[in-house]
């Protein structure tokens, strides 16, 4: 598949996901505990994609969105904007870190059974290529390496439609029982 085909596919998929989320009533916010009770992490992520549960406000702030989930994997798509630049005129490292933290954390989330949660304990990010407002859409793809009763690890990559790597990360997440 050519870069142009991949780019068009990404743009179409992101638009379709956004339309589905909005049609399902999706908006930024916090999901009420009653709405997530009894759901697995994958079910929660799928409900977010369908617009049945709110998505986090940070997605609007940093112009990115969840576009795909499956067991052990989560994909986000974002476009860096001028508002995400640091004073030196480049995309702030926090943009890459937040996009990657979302991808690797949500990948772990997809493997959480009912009644289990997680939180990021460690995140390591390596930026290897500069992105800009001219880069177009970039994808952060998170994949679980290990998910146990107390710890989970995952890795993620931010790539362009041409397959070029912009950043990569690893995470360690604490896994715990959610309060009743």
RAWO-V14363 format. One line per field, one symbol per residue. phi: phi as a letter, one per 30 degrees, with the letter a starting at -180 (. if undefined). A space follows every 50 residues. Layout:
# RAWO-V14363
phi->???
This chain:
# RAWO-V14363
phi->.dedddeddddddddddeddddddjdadlcddeddceicdeddddddddd idbdcdeedddchbadbabaeibbbcbbbdcedcdcddibddeddddddd ddddddddedcddeicbabdcabcbbccadcbdcdidbccccbdcbbcdb bbbabbbcbcddiddcababbbcdcadddd
